[in-house]
Amino acid sequence: MCSVGDAFNVDVADSLNTKSCKCKDCGNEFQGMGKKIICPACQSGNVEVV
């Protein structure tokens, strides 16, 4: 799809099934999605969905 002029008003985070997550190793809180969530700060897989 091509757009000329104004940008589309689309919020990707709202359309995806994101989950609020917290890393048990570094304490970083972030939005994650998928089955195998990895902390973007420390790359740990020790993450809990809150």
MIKERO-617306 format. One line per 4 residues: number of its first residue (from 1); their letters; for each residue z, x, y of N, C-alpha, C. Coordinates in steps of 0.05 Angstrom, whole numbers, padded with zeros to 5 digits, always signed. Example, Ala and Ser with C-alpha at 12.3 -4.5 7.8 and 13.67 -1.06 7.14 Angstrom:
<nodes>
1> AS> +00156,+00264,-00114,+00156,+00246,-00090,+00156,+00264,-00066 ~ +00142,+00257,-00045,+00143,+00273,-00021,+00157,+00258,+00001 .
</nodes>
This chain:
<nodes>
1> MCSV> +00000,+00017,-00023,+00000,+00000,+00000,+00000,+00018,+00025 ~ -00015,+00011,+00044,-00018,+00027,+00068,-00007,+00012,+00092 ~ +00006,+00026,+00110,+00017,+00013,+00134,+00008,+00029,+00158 ~ -00002,+00014,+00178,-00009,+00027,+00203,+00008,+00015,+00224 .
5> GDAF> +00021,+00032,+00240,+00039,+00022,+00261,+00067,+00023,+00253 ~ +00081,+00000,+00254,+00109,-00001,+00248,+00115,+00005,+00218 ~ +00138,+00017,+00214,+00147,+00023,+00187,+00158,-00003,+00174 ~ +00157,-00003,+00147,+00168,-00026,+00133,+00199,-00025,+00136 .
9> NVDV> +00211,-00048,+00137,+00240,-00050,+00139,+00250,-00055,+00111 ~ +00253,-00033,+00095,+00262,-00035,+00068,+00286,-00016,+00064 ~ +00307,-00027,+00054,+00331,-00011,+00048,+00331,-00006,+00018 ~ +00324,+00018,+00010,+00321,+00024,-00019,+00348,+00021,-00034 .
13> ADSL> +00370,+00029,-00021,+00396,+00028,-00035,+00403,-00001,-00042 ~ +00395,-00020,-00026,+00402,-00048,-00032,+00385,-00059,-00055 ~ +00361,-00049,-00059,+00343,-00059,-00080,+00348,-00046,-00107 ~ +00362,-00023,-00107,+00369,-00009,-00132,+00397,-00016,-00140 .
17> NTKS> +00403,-00013,-00165,+00430,-00018,-00175,+00447,+00007,-00173 ~ +00456,+00013,-00149,+00473,+00036,-00145,+00502,+00029,-00150 ~ +00518,+00049,-00158,+00546,+00045,-00164,+00562,+00064,-00147 ~ +00586,+00055,-00138,+00604,+00073,-00124,+00617,+00091,-00145 .
21> CKCK> +00615,+00117,-00140,+00625,+00137,-00160,+00644,+00157,-00146 ~ +00661,+00169,-00163,+00679,+00190,-00153,+00680,+00212,-00174 ~ +00676,+00237,-00165,+00677,+00260,-00183,+00706,+00266,-00189 ~ +00713,+00269,-00214,+00740,+00276,-00222,+00746,+00305,-00218 .
25> DCGN> +00725,+00322,-00214,+00730,+00350,-00210,+00734,+00358,-00181 ~ +00716,+00348,-00163,+00718,+00357,-00135,+00727,+00334,-00116 ~ +00728,+00309,-00126,+00737,+00287,-00110,+00716,+00275,-00092 ~ +00691,+00284,-00094,+00669,+00273,-00078,+00664,+00244,-00085 .
29> EFQG> +00661,+00227,-00065,+00654,+00199,-00069,+00625,+00195,-00060 ~ +00609,+00182,-00077,+00581,+00179,-00072,+00570,+00154,-00086 ~ +00545,+00147,-00080,+00531,+00126,-00094,+00513,+00138,-00115 ~ +00516,+00128,-00140,+00500,+00139,-00162,+00486,+00116,-00176 .
33> MGKK> +00467,+00124,-00193,+00453,+00104,-00209,+00443,+00117,-00235 ~ +00438,+00101,-00255,+00429,+00111,-00280,+00452,+00113,-00300 ~ +00445,+00124,-00324,+00464,+00126,-00345,+00481,+00151,-00344 ~ +00468,+00173,-00335,+00481,+00199,-00335,+00484,+00208,-00306 .
37> IICP> +00506,+00200,-00293,+00510,+00205,-00264,+00522,+00233,-00261 ~ +00511,+00249,-00243,+00520,+00276,-00237,+00528,+00278,-00208 ~ +00550,+00290,-00202,+00560,+00294,-00175,+00540,+00311,-00159 ~ +00531,+00301,-00136,+00512,+00317,-00120,+00525,+00341,-00107 .
41> ACQS> +00551,+00341,-00104,+00565,+00364,-00091,+00570,+00387,-00109 ~ +00580,+00382,-00134,+00587,+00404,-00152,+00572,+00404,-00178 ~ +00554,+00385,-00182,+00537,+00383,-00206,+00553,+00377,-00231 ~ +00577,+00366,-00229,+00593,+00359,-00252,+00585,+00332,-00263 .
45> GNVE> +00587,+00329,-00289,+00583,+00303,-00302,+00608,+00288,-00306 ~ +00631,+00299,-00297,+00657,+00286,-00300,+00661,+00266,-00277 ~ +00647,+00244,-00279,+00646,+00224,-00257,+00656,+00197,-00267 ~ +00671,+00183,-00250,+00680,+00156,-00257,+00667,+00136,-00238 .
49> VV> +00660,+00112,-00248,+00650,+00091,-00232,+00674,+00075,-00221 ~ +00675,+00072,-00195,+00698,+00059,-00182,+00690,+00032,-00172 .
</nodes>
